[in-house]
Amino acid sequence: MTLSEHQQQFAIDVACLIMAIDDAGFSCTLGEVYRTPEQAEWNALKGKGIKDSQHCKRLAIDINLFTSDGTYLTGSESYKQFGEIWKSYNPLNRWGGNFTGKLIDGNHFERKV
């Protein structure tokens, strides 16, 4: 697959994930999708990400999750059911809640190619 084809399938998977979030009674807003290589490098220097971020390839998204009463959920555990759903869409999909160390990032969903 080309990068463009991966990006297209990633976008479809994101749409499906958003629908799954809605079907489960939650709501969401979209966070960062594209990140410049310069921003990724700066984030890595600050310990807030990695230099080789899938955001730079438009293959990652940060989703902000809310309960039905509007409470913003920030803990990775709140995203776990959606991380499992995300991974079920494609074997290349990874959920940030499964990352290790300082990089655990529950609201991060990506395709690793």
Secondary structure as GFF3:
##gff-version 3
##sequence-region A 1 113
A	DSSP	alpha_helix	3	23	.	.	.	ID=ss1
A	DSSP	beta_strand	27	30	.	.	.	ID=ss2
A	DSSP	alpha_helix	37	45	.	.	.	ID=ss3
A	DSSP	three_ten_helix	54	57	.	.	.	ID=ss4
A	DSSP	beta_strand	60	66	.	.	.	ID=ss5
A	DSSP	beta_strand	72	73	.	.	.	ID=ss6
A	DSSP	alpha_helix	76	89	.	.	.	ID=ss7
A	DSSP	beta_strand	93	95	.	.	.	ID=ss8
A	DSSP	three_ten_helix	96	98	.	.	.	ID=ss9
A	DSSP	three_ten_helix	101	103	.	.	.	ID=ss10
A	DSSP	beta_strand	108	111	.	.	.	ID=ss11
###
